[in-house]
């Protein structure tokens, strides 16, 4: 390559670099997304093992269960992200961030809407998994899914907010 071509390529790369930097998540954001994805995979594996045991599933049925759970997790993922983003805005607003204060109502309503849609997905998941099960196993499935949801809510440590930060008393005085 000639020097002129190399110079043009270098100029183009420098001109496009800010756009590439904006388009790709930062290292911190990418690591956070990877952690969330790994946590989701671990949760799904625990759920498959627990439900397989409770429902006395064979290997083929357990694989089908895992595929179903994965499909629902993929649909649930953007809703969970919406709830997390709304929680961040609300936390910033609660500390007096003027930019976040202007977004309080939209964030709160968005979080409620996303949680409603997650609840609807949970119901749809139950119906999808229960459709071929006898009534006794349907009851076990419903109990297991309810316990799993309860454990997720209780997973946060006391004294931490929904983002895992210390110093939050949950409004109890």
Secondary structure as GFF3:
##gff-version 3
##sequence-region A 1 173
A	DSSP	alpha_helix	3	23	.	.	.	ID=ss1
A	DSSP	alpha_helix	27	55	.	.	.	ID=ss2
A	DSSP	alpha_helix	59	94	.	.	.	ID=ss3
A	DSSP	alpha_helix	98	101	.	.	.	ID=ss4
A	DSSP	alpha_helix	104	130	.	.	.	ID=ss5
A	DSSP	alpha_helix	135	154	.	.	.	ID=ss6
###
